[in-house]
Amino acid sequence: METKGRNILHVKDLCVRVKTKDGYMPLVQDINFGIEKGKVLGLVGESGCGKTVTSMSILQLFNQKNMNIQGSITLKGRELNGLKNNEMRQIRGKDIAFIMQNPMNAFTPVFTVGHQFVETIRSHTSLNKKQAKKLAIEVMQYVNLPDPEKILKNYPFQLSGGMLQRVMIAMAACLHPAVIVADEPTTALDLYNQLLVLRLLDRIRSEYGTAILLISHDLGVIAEMADDVIVMQNGRIVEKANVFQLFEHPHHEYTKKLLTTRPSLQVEQQPVIHML
Ligand SMILES: Nc1ncnc2c1ncn2[C@@H]1O[C@H](COP(=O)(O)OP(=O)(O)OP(=O)(O)O)[C@@H](O)[C@H]1O
């Protein structure tokens, strides 16, 4: 999990501190992990343990005036930590995509889904509007979204959460990023849409070799999807292991406690969904 050479994404000694009136306060510390091409790394831990802070730091989404990020975050060997906003904008979406819990937050309410999809494609490619729209439709067909032309004409609020999440995944997938950071991508969805989204992510991983950092509090999702898992508690990694090892022989007391509350989603026991 940590051999830097094979890792597409490598995080070393990450420490994130927030500025307060009493000085800097650590939110996450000593975070070390790597993800190889085509692999899924699960990140689990209770609410507030630092999962989102870790993912936002990887994507350099924090305002550097309030947040101090130390350590190294390399994507295909390139250091991301400390890059300027305009440099990160070139990388986000193209080389590393972010899928967040609430897809509504990913879209601007005042523009149509199509406008936002096409502009995202155009900001990373030399395609003109017509070509970008064609690509958007192709990718939406790839993720089995019904009637892509109609969806593109909709505003975000006109689509269901599940539909919007799949559009966001289509947007994330269309530029074949090396890494997808998916922060609780299924939490806001009903079971049917959870399954669709997980299968889509798995398809993108297997077809494009995309590495996925999958953040979830749902150990059922992690068990289905992840190759390796890291467990966080109070801003630190307390355990790292292969998924089978973690579920069968958890070492840390906190991991054992998490596993006793294990739910929920048994993907293989669900009816087959004919979409992929
Ligand atoms: N922008 C911020 N400024 C100050 N503190 C923050 C900020 N973002 C997160 N925190 C704090 O950092 C800690 C970790 O939060 P984080 O959102 O990473 O947790 P999480 O594991 O993702 O939780 P959840 O599962 O509920 O999303 C929490 O104590 C949170 O209050």
The ligand as a MOL file (V3000), in Angstrom:
LIG
                    3D

  0  0  0     0  0            999 V3000
M  V30 BEGIN CTAB
M  V30 COUNTS 31 33 0 0 0
M  V30 BEGIN ATOM
M  V30 1 N -13.0070 23.9570 7.3800 0
M  V30 2 C -12.8860 23.5320 8.6330 0
M  V30 3 N -12.5260 24.3700 9.6180 0
M  V30 4 C -12.3950 23.9290 10.8730 0
M  V30 5 N -12.5760 22.6630 11.2780 0
M  V30 6 C -12.9500 21.7920 10.3450 0
M  V30 7 C -13.1220 22.1700 8.9800 0
M  V30 8 N -13.4850 21.0730 8.2770 0
M  V30 9 C -13.5490 20.0570 9.1660 0
M  V30 10 N -13.2250 20.4880 10.4040 0
M  V30 11 C -13.1510 19.6560 11.6110 0
M  V30 12 O -12.2180 18.6400 11.3500 0
M  V30 13 C -12.6310 17.4290 11.9530 0
M  V30 14 C -12.7050 16.3480 10.9100 0
M  V30 15 O -13.8150 16.6460 10.0450 0
M  V30 16 P -14.1550 15.8110 8.7460 0
M  V30 17 O -15.2280 16.5510 8.0250 0
M  V30 18 O -12.9170 15.5200 8.0020 0
M  V30 19 O -14.7240 14.4730 9.3690 0
M  V30 20 P -15.3250 13.2260 8.6110 0
M  V30 21 O -14.5720 12.0380 9.0880 0
M  V30 22 O -15.3480 13.4520 7.1490 0
M  V30 23 O -16.7930 13.1860 9.2010 0
M  V30 24 P -18.1900 12.8380 8.4700 0
M  V30 25 O -18.1970 11.3430 8.3090 0
M  V30 26 O -19.2160 13.3140 9.4500 0
M  V30 27 O -18.2280 13.5800 7.1620 0
M  V30 28 C -13.9570 17.7030 12.6330 0
M  V30 29 O -13.7160 17.9630 13.9890 0
M  V30 30 C -14.4560 18.9430 11.9220 0
M  V30 31 O -15.2650 19.7290 12.7840 0
M  V30 END ATOM
M  V30 BEGIN BOND
M  V30 1 1 1 2
M  V30 2 1 2 3
M  V30 3 2 2 7
M  V30 4 2 3 4
M  V30 5 1 4 5
M  V30 6 2 5 6
M  V30 7 1 6 7
M  V30 8 1 6 10
M  V30 9 1 7 8
M  V30 10 2 8 9
M  V30 11 1 9 10
M  V30 12 1 10 11
M  V30 13 1 11 12
M  V30 14 1 11 30
M  V30 15 1 12 13
M  V30 16 1 13 14
M  V30 17 1 13 28
M  V30 18 1 14 15
M  V30 19 1 15 16
M  V30 20 2 16 17
M  V30 21 1 16 18
M  V30 22 1 16 19
M  V30 23 1 19 20
M  V30 24 2 20 21
M  V30 25 1 20 22
M  V30 26 1 20 23
M  V30 27 1 23 24
M  V30 28 2 24 25
M  V30 29 1 24 26
M  V30 30 1 24 27
M  V30 31 1 28 29
M  V30 32 1 28 30
M  V30 33 1 30 31
M  V30 END BOND
M  V30 END CTAB
M  END
